[in-house]
Amino acid sequence: MSAAAWSWCGAALLLAVVAASLPYWLPDLVVALRVRIFALVNGDEGIPVPGKLVGTDDFKRIYADPAANGRSRGAALSDLFWYWLAPGPQVHQEHLEPGPRYDDVARTTRRTIARLRKDEWDELVTRCAAQQLGRLGAADRAGKARRVRLRDAMMPVWASIYYEVVFDEPCPPHVRDMIVANADDVVSALKCTRLRHMSRRDRLTRYLRGKIASGAVPHGLPATLTEQEQAFYLQGTYFNTAVVQMSEAMAHLLLAIAARPGLQQQLRDGLTGEGTQGAAQLDRVIDETLRVYPLFGVAHRITTADIALGEAAIPSGSVLLFNYPAYHHSGSPDAAEFDPDRWLREHPEHLHHIPFGISANRPCPARGIAPLTMRVAAAEVLRRYALTTSAGHTRSLPNRGPCLLTPIDAQRPVPRRPTARLAMLRLRDRWEDVWRSLVQLVLGTYMVWDARRLQLCRSYFAAQEAEQ
Ligand code: HEM
């Protein structure tokens, strides 16, 4: 072979090696680049907590400080959150400033969630999960594994559940699809895997307005809001936050279980056997899932007075960025590892674990009911399917939890591991990571820019000030 041919071969080989190694380094590089671009477009505002100024030991104290109570006004970052949560971010409970409207909205949410007793929640979740899993199961072939994205599989379950919580009647299939389209659009935009589609969200707002106008909300709405704002309230709290958070939490839980066949078998045996050990073990797995993969990346607060910090102070008007993963994964050398048995060894108060926020500063109103309903839904899945996966599992879960579900046959309760399909799933997941990271970079940059251009939060407060 000539020297030129050798060098062509060498170049081709090098290209092949670089191409084959892409999934191992490109996604991380692109994520780092995305963070830098976000900071450039959005400005580098904010005090990371924990960080240089506020350490892990002060995390809870600063979060719980009464002066850490501003929600949206005064932070450039709020424009981006409002953009993602639209329509109606100004009345989304998470983003309302403290005051009578917030109190009214928060009271309504508490009352709506509390209206069902525990046994009624159990019945509702079991029924809706069974229906949706039945719909999946109708297409199953005996003993064959089917590939699903866990978040997508779970969304119709929670759409049906929260529709019934709000309207006290079963969810019609076309409305369930409308709710799923809305929630999926919000979460996909948040993760920068797709642009937002306001038409999908507006369709649901119009439907909710119609329901409100016909007096179909039996358990009351915040009286301080207009009818349009009430529709935004329902959409934001139940058909966006509740559906998104519960589907994400379930996707994390089921993916963690799917990746650990031994743990899965123990859970299934425990849940089908006598006694409460199975439920207790599942609760530990839920706690550990929400600890290792907290649903919130960062929650922000704007300080409305100085907060004392040793000799110094955090000045009023600062934007505090409470970083959940950083806090959860601190405190012990193995804190980032998934180990449900740590809950047997350690006292919960010694673990850094605030999956539902801080009780002194606007915690999640569903903190009591969310783990309980996750347990019921997970038990329903485990009873019907063996789960296996070889996909990557990260906190932001942009792959939506690829997983193989094999129906459990009463004659042959433990299906064989579908080894070849798992190898394919892994390969596909790795390559999707490469493509997706580039998509996230482009779409994320566009949305950060677009949110900055629209200034939804800033113009809302500017208009309010002009009115006063
Ligand atoms: C496993 C599921 C869930 C997790 C891990 C979760 C987590 C959280 C966290 C960490 C916060 C506080 C953030 C902060 O400090 O700014 C929060 C707030 C909130 N969550 Fe959840 N959530 C879940 C499910 C739900 C559900 C089912 C609903 C609705 C029924 C809901 C509605 C809300 C609302 C309205 C707030 C704002 C509270 C306020 O500012 O008063 N969440 N959630």
Residues whose N, C-alpha, C, O or C-beta is under 5 A from the ligand:
A	BS01	HEM	Q93 E94 T237 T241 A242 Q245 M246 A249 L295 F296 A299 I354 P355 F356 G357 N361 R362 P363 C364 P365 A366 A370
